[in-house]
Amino acid sequence: MSLVTTPASKLGTCTTCASTRITEITMTLTDGSIVDFVSCHACETKSWKQAGADLDITTVLGKAKKHKVAV
């Protein structure tokens, strides 16, 4: 039995394979940026968006990096 009660028409879909088997998480990165992460369980595509714009992994990692403070 599925725990999902959201109608199929309201589910998000993968932009690569159109599967509704995705995980969507909104997170705040170390630099304060709010990004949306989507992972597809069908094709394993992963993507990040900020304010609707696609972000590449290098940009995401840079935003998530902790910067050492000189003492």
ABEGO torsion letter per residue (X at the ends): XBABABBAAABBBBAAAGBABBBBBBBBBAAGBBBBBBBBAAAGBBBBBBGGBBBBAAAAAAAABBBBBBX
